């Protein structure tokens, strides 16, 4: 993994820690829900491309 990717994930971890420490759970929940929607969208898009027999 490149240093740039390591820095991105480290920064992301720090951002989550700040949200938790500052008791900003609503913002953290919004971020997590959006990430889940993105993951489900990606899975749906991949499944639509498959041919079922």
C-alpha positions in Angstrom: 0.0 0.0 0.0 1.4 3.4 -0.9 2.1 6.1 1.7 -0.7 8.2 0.3 -3.2 5.5 1.0 -1.8 5.0 4.5 -2.1 8.7 5.1 -5.7 8.7 3.9 -6.8 5.8 6.2 -4.9 7.3 9.1 -6.6 10.7 8.6 -10.0 8.9 8.3 -9.4 7.1 11.6 -8.5 10.4 13.2 -11.7 12.0 11.9 -13.8 9.2 13.3 -12.0 9.5 16.7 -12.8 13.2 16.8 -16.4 12.7 16.1 -16.6 10.1 18.9 -14.6 12.2 21.3 -16.8 15.3 20.7 -20.0 13.2 21.1 -21.1 14.0 17.6 -22.8 10.7 17.0 -25.4 12.1 14.6 -22.7 13.1 12.2 -20.9 9.8 12.5 -24.2 7.9 11.9 -24.8 10.0 8.8 -21.4 9.2 7.4 -21.8 5.5 8.2 -25.2 5.3 6.6 -24.0 7.0 3.5 -21.1 4.6 3.3 -23.5 1.7 3.5 -25.7 3.1 0.8 -22.6 3.4 -1.4 -21.6 -0.2 -0.7 -25.1 -1.5 -1.5 -25.2 0.6 -4.7 -21.9 -0.9 -5.8 -23.1 -4.4 -5.0 -26.4 -3.9 -6.9 -24.6 -2.5 -9.9 -22.2 -5.5 -10.0 -25.1 -7.9 -9.6 -27.1 -6.3 -12.4 -24.2 -7.0 -14.8 -24.2 -10.7 -14.1 -26.2 -13.2 -16.3 -28.3 -15.6 -14.4 -29.1 -19.0 -15.9 
